[in-house]
Amino acid sequence: MKKIILIIIAQILFAQIAAADIKTFTLSNKIKVIFEKTDKREIVSLKVFTPVSSISENKKNYGISYLTFKAMTNSTLKRNKEKLANDLDDIGASISGDAKLQYAYLGVNVLSQNFDKAAEILSDVIINPAFRVSEIRAAKEEILLDLSLRKDNAALFALDNFMSVFYRGSAPAYPNLGTVKTIKALKISDIKRWHKYSYNSQNIIISAAGNIDEEILKNSLEKHFSKIKSGQKFKQNAVKIAKSKKRFFYFKSKFNSAVIVIGYGAPGLNSKELPAFDLLTVILGDGLNGKLAKEIRVNSGLTYNINMFYSLMRQKNSAMILSLTDSKNVKKTLKKIDEILKEMSSKKAESGDLERAKIKEKADFLFNAQTVDEKSFNNGWGETVAGSFKYKTDFLNSISEVSLEDILKSAEKTFKQKPVVIIMTPSKSRK
């Protein structure tokens, strides 16, 4: 009964999203705008995306996208830090954003009646960041602290080690925060050049969602964002999966538990194979409902936690199985994982597993795509990273068409690869 109710709710929500009122237009300086009109609360979410991010960085400037983002939100040439904060407080808003591997963005959520003022402030932050010496220094110190804290998280530390091995020599090998060496070495002139590259009209995508008249939104964005000038167009550095005959990589750690990461190459975002692969990872790694957790954690008691997931890259994607266990159980855990993966490759998954995976994926997206903030993010992310603001809706449609045979083929193709295996054990143990 519960399953039937979830299916009905998911179908209703999916029908609403599929029928969403989404329009696109361009400003006079050729910036593309995606606007999703809603008819509920009088709130608008405005986000400005750029594809210039960690994927564009090199060994001399890793972390510059994140540092630029952090520095931009401090002050502008028109507003010092205090005035920027006060002007945002006056309209009940704040600037949010991030800089990840394949995108960076800055955004603001505000009542519809205050949209024009919010658009003016956000455009000021994007066009006129002050990049004051003291603020750059503070941003660097914050990033260096975050880099240090990553080493205190066993899962993050293990994943960082995996990425450094799997993508050795290209941008994904490094955290989006950069490295201690590169962050310390970056100069204000470097940041200004990167800002000019990142936030020019050639690269920017604007995504808005909310209950506001389309003409009001158009006029406001034209008034404030058409001032952005053209510049160098985004260019992604080549992403390479490192070739190595070595499969097992051992690291010592300060943690009491051992951590295992098993990594495979995976389909890219626009690959026709991704929907089947996505459902395969859900069947195997959906928390306690996944086959890996049921067999290895619940039934065998070998691990504290085990999951499977994949990165969301345009190309040269990676899928990872992450497991936390005792050092004494590392070999048994590896053997049990190998048995389960071979089983998935040699016989079809059960129809019940596939249907549960489809419901889970649709429900997760649909239940997490209801606010204007999520709508503006999903549309902007889709256009910037995957090439279409319709990406996630189209992806959900394609999931519906996946068969048990597709799952088998995906498992066969994935698990016939020789994986990269990271084994991180406590400093006093390496068994």
Residue pairs with C-beta under 8 A, 6 or more apart in sequence:
3 359
6 359
6 363
7 359
9 363
10 359
10 362
10 363
10 366
13 366
13 367
13 370
14 362
14 366
14 396
17 366
17 369
17 393
18 393
20 36
20 375
20 393
21 36
21 37
21 38
22 34
22 35
22 36
22 37
22 379
22 389
22 390
23 34
23 35
23 37
23 214
24 32
24 33
24 34
24 35
24 389
25 32
25 33
25 35
25 218
26 32
26 33
27 33
27 201
27 206
27 221
27 222
27 225
27 226
28 222
28 226
29 201
29 225
29 226
29 227
29 228
29 229
29 230
30 201
30 202
30 230
31 201
31 204
31 205
31 206
31 225
31 226
31 228
32 205
32 206
32 383
33 206
33 207
33 208
33 218
33 221
34 205
34 206
34 207
34 208
34 379
34 380
34 383
34 389
35 207
35 208
35 209
35 214
35 217
36 208
36 209
36 210
36 372
36 375
36 376
36 379
37 209
37 210
37 211
37 212
37 214
38 209
38 210
38 211
38 372
38 375
39 211
40 211
41 211
41 372
42 111
42 112
42 113
42 210
42 211
42 212
43 109
43 110
43 111
43 112
43 210
43 211
43 372
44 109
44 110
44 111
44 112
44 115
44 118
44 208
44 209
44 210
44 211
44 212
44 217
44 372
45 107
45 108
45 109
45 208
45 209
45 210
45 371
45 372
45 373
45 375
45 376
45 377
46 107
46 108
46 109
46 110
46 115
46 118
46 119
46 122
46 206
46 207
46 208
46 376
47 97
47 105
47 106
47 107
47 206
47 207
47 208
47 376
47 377
47 380
48 105
48 106
48 107
48 122
48 126
48 199
48 204
48 205
48 206
48 207
48 225
49 103
49 104
49 105
49 204
49 205
49 206
49 207
49 380
49 381
49 383
49 384
50 103
50 104
50 105
50 198
50 199
50 203
50 204
50 205
50 234
50 384
51 102
51 103
51 203
51 234
51 236
51 384
51 385
52 65
52 104
52 194
52 197
52 198
52 199
52 203
52 234
53 65
53 99
53 100
53 101
53 102
53 103
53 104
53 176
54 62
54 63
54 65
54 66
54 99
54 100
54 101
54 102
54 171
54 172
54 174
54 176
55 101
55 102
55 171
55 172
55 236
55 237
55 239
56 65
56 171
56 234
56 235
56 236
56 237
57 63
57 64
57 65
57 171
57 174
57 178
57 237
58 171
58 237
59 182
60 182
60 185
61 178
61 182
61 186
61 190
61 194
62 171
62 174
62 178
62 179
62 182
63 143
63 174
63 175
63 176
63 177
63 178
63 179
63 182
63 183
63 186
64 178
64 182
64 186
64 190
64 191
64 194
65 99
65 104
65 176
65 194
65 198
66 99
66 104
66 143
66 176
66 177
66 178
67 136
67 139
67 140
67 143
67 178
67 183
67 186
67 191
68 99
68 104
68 191
68 194
68 195
68 198
69 97
69 98
69 99
69 104
69 106
70 139
70 142
70 143
71 129
71 131
71 135
71 136
71 139
71 191
72 106
72 125
72 126
72 129
72 195
73 95
73 97
73 106
73 125
74 81
74 84
74 129
74 130
74 132
74 135
74 138
74 139
75 81
75 84
75 129
75 130
75 132
75 135
76 84
76 124
76 125
76 128
76 129
76 130
77 128
77 129
77 130
78 124
78 128
79 87
79 121
79 124
80 130
81 135
84 121
84 125
87 117
87 121
88 94
88 95
88 108
88 121
90 117
91 110
91 111
91 114
91 117
91 118
91 121
92 110
92 111
92 114
93 108
93 109
93 110
93 114
93 118
93 121
94 108
95 106
95 107
95 108
95 121
95 122
95 125
96 106
96 107
96 108
96 109
97 104
97 105
97 106
97 107
98 104
98 105
99 176
100 176
101 171
101 172
101 176
101 311
101 313
102 312
102 313
102 314
102 384
102 385
103 381
103 384
103 385
104 198
105 377
105 380
105 384
106 122
106 125
106 126
107 122
107 373
107 376
107 377
108 118
108 121
108 122
109 372
109 373
110 117
110 118
112 210
112 211
112 212
115 212
115 216
115 217
115 220
116 216
116 220
116 223
116 224
119 220
119 221
119 223
119 224
119 225
120 223
120 224
122 224
123 224
123 225
123 227
123 228
126 199
126 225
126 228
127 199
127 227
127 228
129 195
131 188
131 191
131 192
131 195
133 188
136 188
136 191
140 183
140 184
140 186
143 177
143 178
143 183
144 180
144 183
144 184
146 177
147 175
147 177
147 178
147 179
147 180
147 183
150 156
150 157
150 160
150 175
150 177
151 157
154 253
154 255
154 257
154 259
154 324
154 424
155 259
155 322
155 324
157 253
157 255
157 259
157 424
158 251
158 259
158 260
158 261
158 322
158 422
158 424
159 261
159 320
159 322
160 175
161 249
161 251
161 261
161 422
161 424
162 261
162 263
162 320
162 420
162 422
163 172
163 173
163 174
163 175
163 318
164 173
164 174
165 173
165 242
165 244
165 249
165 420
165 422
166 172
166 173
166 241
166 242
166 263
166 318
166 420
167 173
167 239
167 240
167 241
167 242
167 316
167 318
168 242
168 244
169 240
169 242
170 237
170 238
170 239
170 240
171 237
171 239
172 239
172 311
172 313
172 316
172 318
177 183
196 231
196 232
197 203
197 231
197 232
199 228
200 228
200 229
200 230
200 231
200 232
201 228
201 229
201 230
201 231
202 230
202 231
202 232
202 233
202 234
203 231
203 233
203 234
204 225
204 228
205 380
205 383
205 384
206 221
206 225
206 380
207 376
207 377
207 379
207 380
207 383
207 389
208 217
208 221
208 376
209 372
209 373
209 375
209 376
209 379
210 372
210 376
211 372
236 314
239 313
239 315
239 316
240 316
241 265
241 316
241 318
244 420
247 418
247 419
247 420
247 421
248 421
248 423
249 420
249 421
249 422
249 423
250 423
250 424
250 425
250 430
251 422
251 423
251 424
251 425
252 424
252 425
252 426
252 427
252 430
253 259
253 424
253 425
253 426
253 427
254 426
254 427
255 424
255 426
256 426
257 304
257 324
257 325
257 326
257 327
257 426
258 324
258 325
258 326
258 327
258 329
258 330
258 423
258 424
258 425
258 426
258 429
259 322
259 323
259 324
259 325
259 422
259 423
259 424
260 321
260 322
260 323
260 324
260 325
260 330
260 333
260 334
260 337
260 421
260 422
260 423
260 424
261 320
261 321
261 322
261 323
261 421
261 422
261 424
262 320
262 321
262 334
262 337
262 419
262 420
262 421
262 422
263 318
263 319
263 320
263 321
263 419
263 420
263 421
263 422
264 318
264 319
264 320
264 414
264 415
264 417
264 419
265 316
265 317
265 318
265 319
265 414
265 417
266 277
266 310
266 311
266 317
266 318
266 319
266 414
267 273
267 274
267 277
267 317
268 274
268 313
268 314
268 315
268 316
268 317
269 312
269 313
269 314
269 317
269 385
269 386
269 391
270 314
270 386
270 387
273 410
273 413
274 395
275 395
275 398
275 399
275 401
275 402
275 406
276 402
276 406
276 407
276 409
276 410
277 310
277 319
277 410
277 414
278 310
278 361
278 395
278 399
279 354
279 357
279 358
279 361
279 399
279 402
279 407
280 344
280 349
280 407
280 410
280 411
280 414
281 308
281 309
281 310
281 319
282 290
282 357
282 360
282 361
283 290
283 291
283 344
283 349
283 353
283 354
283 356
283 357
283 407
284 290
284 291
284 292
284 308
284 321
284 340
284 341
284 344
285 292
285 293
285 306
285 307
285 308
285 309
285 321
286 357
286 360
287 293
287 307
288 294
288 297
288 298
289 356
289 360
290 306
290 307
290 308
291 340
291 344
291 353
292 306
292 307
292 308
292 321
292 337
292 340
293 305
293 306
293 307
295 336
295 340
296 302
296 303
296 306
296 323
296 333
296 336
296 337
296 340
297 303
297 304
297 305
297 306
300 332
300 336
302 325
302 329
302 332
302 333
302 336
303 323
303 324
303 325
303 329
303 333
304 324
304 325
305 322
305 323
305 324
306 321
306 322
306 323
306 324
306 333
306 337
307 321
307 322
307 323
308 319
308 320
308 321
308 322
309 319
309 320
309 322
310 317
310 318
310 319
310 320
311 317
311 318
311 319
311 320
312 385
314 385
314 386
319 414
321 337
323 333
323 337
325 333
327 425
327 426
327 429
327 430
327 431
328 431
330 423
330 425
330 431
331 431
334 421
341 411
341 415
342 415
344 408
344 411
344 415
345 408
345 411
345 412
345 415
345 416
347 408
348 404
348 405
348 407
348 408
349 404
349 407
349 408
349 411
351 404
354 402
354 403
354 404
354 407
358 399
358 400
358 402
361 396
361 399
362 396
362 399
365 392
365 396
368 374
369 375
369 378
369 392
378 389
378 392
379 389
380 389
382 388
382 389
382 390
382 391
382 392
383 389
383 391
388 394
425 431
